Amino acid sequence: MSHHQSPPRIRDIPSVQATEFREAMRNVVGGVAIVATGTAAERRGLTVSSVTSICMEPPCLLVGINAGSEAHDGILASRSFGISLLRSDQEDLALRFGGQEGAKGVHRFDTAPWEQGFLDVPLLPNAFCALECVLYDHKLVGTHTIFIGRIIATRVGHGNPLINFRGALRTLLLD
């Protein structure tokens, strides 16, 4: 009599440990951006290093935001957000919006000039690239919400982009 064992169901296969996952993901190069929403005293923003295009029709991107961040609820409330991809000389802003200077809420916006875009979302006028999005869809996955934004406006700047690689902010030199 044969004891054929069926393969495990996909959902029963354990995930890798957090430390293993973090170490692997450090090898993925990502552009550094500030995701921001709101107006006046209600402006909120944070630094991310994972903005991904999804499709061209309609033009959409996705970004993952920690559900506990100030910007998270702001995006849900306003249904729109701006993404300012940073230049290599804007590392200080990446750190500030990443929470390393202790600034919170609207005070994160104090050290640089900001403008309100077409959707009235905060954008850096001198960003490497800026995108304005209306919230197309969202889904909570673990500790983060995946926000899908339909892009309604873009602006391309100049300079060299700031990237995150192996846990450090670096410059990608362009030709």
C-alpha positions as CSV (number, residue, x, y, z in Angstrom):
1,M,0.0,0.0,0.0
2,S,1.4,3.3,-1.1
3,H,1.5,6.3,1.3
4,H,1.3,9.1,-1.2
5,Q,1.4,12.4,0.7
6,S,-0.4,15.3,-1.0
7,P,1.6,18.5,-1.4
8,P,1.0,21.2,1.2
9,R,-1.6,23.8,0.5
10,I,-0.1,27.2,-0.5
11,R,-1.5,29.0,2.4
12,D,0.0,26.5,4.8
13,I,3.6,27.1,3.6
14,P,5.3,29.4,6.2
15,S,6.6,32.8,5.3
16,V,10.3,33.7,5.6
17,Q,11.3,35.4,8.9
18,A,11.2,39.2,9.0
19,T,15.0,39.4,9.2
20,E,15.5,37.3,6.2
21,F,12.9,39.3,4.2
22,R,14.5,42.6,5.3
23,E,17.9,41.4,4.2
24,A,16.7,40.3,0.8
25,M,14.8,43.5,0.2
26,R,17.8,45.6,1.0
27,N,19.1,44.4,-2.4
28,V,16.2,46.0,-4.3
29,V,17.0,49.4,-5.6
30,G,14.3,52.0,-5.1
31,G,13.8,55.6,-5.9
32,V,13.2,57.8,-2.8
33,A,10.1,59.8,-2.7
34,I,7.9,61.9,-0.4
35,V,4.2,61.0,-0.6
36,A,2.1,63.9,0.6
37,T,-1.5,64.9,1.0
38,G,-3.7,67.7,2.5
39,T,-3.6,71.4,2.5
40,A,-2.5,74.1,5.0
41,A,-2.3,72.8,8.6
42,E,-3.6,69.4,7.4
43,R,-0.6,68.6,5.2
44,R,0.9,65.2,6.0
45,G,3.7,63.3,4.3
46,L,6.3,60.6,4.6
47,T,9.3,59.1,2.8
48,V,8.9,55.9,0.8
49,S,11.3,54.0,-1.4
50,S,8.9,51.9,-3.3
51,V,6.7,53.5,-5.9
52,T,5.7,51.1,-8.6
53,S,3.9,51.7,-11.9
54,I,1.0,49.3,-12.5
55,C,-0.6,50.0,-15.9
56,M,-0.9,52.5,-18.7
57,E,-4.7,52.3,-19.1
58,P,-5.6,53.9,-16.9
59,P,-2.2,55.2,-15.8
60,C,-1.8,53.9,-12.3
61,L,0.9,53.4,-9.7
62,L,1.0,51.9,-6.3
63,V,2.7,52.8,-3.0
64,G,2.6,51.0,0.3
65,I,2.0,53.2,3.4
66,N,2.1,52.1,7.1
67,A,-1.4,52.1,8.4
68,G,-0.2,53.9,11.5
69,S,1.4,56.8,9.7
70,E,-0.2,60.3,9.7
71,A,-0.3,60.4,5.9
72,H,-2.3,57.2,5.7
73,D,-5.5,58.6,7.1
74,G,-4.9,61.9,5.2
75,I,-4.9,60.0,1.9
76,L,-8.1,58.2,2.8
77,A,-9.7,61.4,3.7
78,S,-8.7,63.5,0.8
79,R,-8.8,60.7,-1.8
80,S,-5.7,62.2,-3.5
81,F,-1.9,62.4,-3.0
82,G,1.3,63.8,-4.6
83,I,4.5,61.9,-5.1
84,S,7.8,63.9,-5.2
85,L,10.7,61.8,-6.3
86,L,13.7,63.3,-4.7
87,R,17.0,64.5,-6.3
88,S,20.3,63.4,-4.8
89,D,20.7,66.9,-3.1
90,Q,17.4,66.4,-1.2
91,E,18.6,63.7,1.2
92,D,17.8,66.0,4.1
93,L,14.2,66.0,3.1
94,A,14.2,62.2,2.8
95,L,15.5,61.9,6.4
96,R,13.1,64.6,7.7
97,F,10.0,63.0,6.2
98,G,11.3,59.6,7.3
99,G,11.0,60.8,10.9
100,Q,14.7,60.9,11.7
101,E,14.6,64.5,12.8
102,G,11.5,64.1,15.0
103,A,9.4,66.5,13.0
104,K,5.7,65.5,12.7
105,G,2.6,66.6,10.9
106,V,2.7,69.9,9.0
107,H,6.1,70.8,10.6
108,R,7.8,68.3,8.3
109,F,7.1,70.8,5.5
110,D,8.9,73.7,7.2
111,T,12.4,73.4,5.7
112,A,11.6,73.4,1.9
113,P,9.4,75.3,-0.5
114,W,6.2,73.4,-1.4
115,E,3.4,74.1,-3.8
116,Q,-0.1,72.8,-4.1
117,G,-0.6,70.9,-7.4
118,F,-3.6,70.6,-9.7
119,L,-5.3,68.3,-7.1
120,D,-4.3,70.7,-4.3
121,V,-1.7,68.1,-3.0
122,P,1.7,69.2,-1.7
123,L,4.5,68.8,-4.3
124,L,8.2,69.8,-4.3
125,P,8.6,72.3,-7.1
126,N,12.3,71.2,-7.6
127,A,11.7,67.4,-7.3
128,F,13.4,65.0,-9.8
129,C,9.8,64.0,-10.8
130,A,6.4,64.8,-9.4
131,L,3.1,62.9,-9.9
132,E,-0.4,63.8,-8.8
133,C,-2.8,61.0,-8.1
134,V,-6.4,60.4,-7.3
135,L,-7.1,57.4,-5.1
136,Y,-8.2,54.6,-7.4
137,D,-8.3,51.8,-4.9
138,H,-6.7,50.6,-1.6
139,K,-6.2,47.4,0.3
140,L,-4.9,46.7,3.8
141,V,-2.1,44.0,3.8
142,G,-0.6,43.3,7.2
143,T,0.7,46.6,8.6
144,H,0.5,48.6,5.4
145,T,-2.2,49.8,3.0
146,I,-1.5,49.5,-0.7
147,F,-2.7,52.7,-2.3
148,I,-3.4,52.6,-6.0
149,G,-3.3,56.1,-7.5
150,R,-4.6,57.1,-11.0
151,I,-2.1,59.6,-12.3
152,I,-3.7,62.9,-13.5
153,A,-0.6,65.1,-13.8
154,T,3.2,64.7,-14.0
155,R,6.2,67.0,-14.0
156,V,9.8,65.9,-14.8
157,G,12.6,67.9,-13.2
158,H,16.4,67.6,-13.5
159,G,19.4,66.4,-11.6
160,N,20.3,62.9,-10.4
161,P,17.8,60.8,-8.5
162,L,18.2,59.8,-4.9
163,I,17.9,56.0,-4.4
164,N,17.8,53.6,-1.5
165,F,20.1,50.6,-1.8
166,R,21.3,48.2,1.0
167,G,19.9,50.5,3.7
168,A,21.6,53.7,2.5
169,L,20.6,56.7,0.5
170,R,22.7,57.0,-2.6
171,T,23.0,59.0,-5.8
172,L,22.3,57.5,-9.2
173,L,24.6,59.3,-11.6
174,L,22.9,59.9,-15.0
175,D,24.9,60.4,-18.2
